[in-house]
């Protein structure tokens, strides 16, 4: 239901997304994939050799998904702003505790490593997540006209 609500919001939104923003998201997605490959003992160059892909073809293949991620993020940021949805300090502390447990670190160390910019990003991410929850909880299904 959440995906459908976000999809409907995207369909109704007017967005001019700069190519540079899409390209940055594409590179981030390929970098994330490369990191997952490294965790499995492989690297991106070897993957490309096995699959016959090039870096350009990989970037092109993730473009639709990159665009959708940006559209979703922009719509959810707009919903958060319009509805006054923000992350609380308590939300932030819960997220830090979750991250500390996942990385087997002390919460204070996680905060130290992330710094103020990291905190700002997490607060934005939490607000966007709450906006997605808001959309899901308040979405009204409508019958498509035939």
Residue pairs with C-beta under 8 A, 6 or more apart in sequence:
1 136
1 139
2 132
2 133
2 135
2 136
4 139
5 135
5 136
5 139
6 72
6 75
6 76
6 132
6 135
8 139
9 75
9 79
9 135
10 68
10 71
10 72
10 75
13 71
13 74
13 75
13 78
15 71
15 74
17 67
17 70
17 71
17 74
21 70
22 63
22 66
22 67
22 70
23 59
25 66
25 67
25 69
25 70
26 59
26 62
26 63
26 66
27 59
29 62
29 65
29 66
29 69
30 44
30 55
30 58
30 59
30 62
33 44
33 58
34 43
34 44
37 43
37 44
37 47
44 55
47 53
48 54
48 55
48 58
53 61
73 128
76 128
76 131
76 132
76 135
77 124
77 127
77 128
77 131
79 85
79 131
79 134
79 135
80 86
80 127
80 128
80 130
80 131
83 131
83 134
85 127
85 130
85 131
85 134
86 123
86 127
86 130
87 122
87 123
87 124
87 126
87 127
87 130
91 123
91 126
91 130
92 119
92 122
92 123
92 126
93 107
95 122
95 126
96 107
96 110
96 111
96 122
97 107
99 105
99 110
100 106
100 107
100 109
100 110
103 110
111 119
114 121
114 122
